[in-house]
Amino acid sequence: MQLDVDGPAAPPRSNGELVFDAPWQARVFGLAAAFVQTRFEGDREPFRQRLIAAIATDPERPYWESWVVALEDLVARST
């Protein structure tokens, strides 16, 4: 899954590497990547749009928690 390097959907990075503060964050990243690959043939735009919306809805929410919200929304609307 290729990710934005800037903008509202860009994940936290350090020296170009993704930054996860807890194991669950890496897992939700992997789940989102696998779901996008399987359901959307790698087209990350549907997830990206939901992530941007999740961040806009609650800008104070921690970044990876917004990934959970976006993934839940994507899965719910895709089934």
ZIRA-V991044 format. One line per field, one symbol per residue. ss: DSSP state (h for helix, s for strand, l for the rest). phi: phi as a letter, one per 40 degrees, with the letter a starting at -180 (. if undefined). burial: 1 if it has 9 or more other C-alpha atoms within 8 Angstrom, else 0. A space follows every 10 residues. Layout:
ss->???
phi->???
burial->???
//
This chain:
ss->llllllllll llssllssll llhhhhhhhh hhhhhhhhhh llllhhhhhh hhhhhhhlll llhhhhhhhh hhhhhhhhl
phi->.cbccagccc ccbbfgccbb cadccccccc cccccccccb fgccddcdcc cdcccccacc cddcccccdc cdcccccbb
burial->0000000011 1000000000 0000110110 0110111001 0101001101 1111100000 0000011111 101100000
//
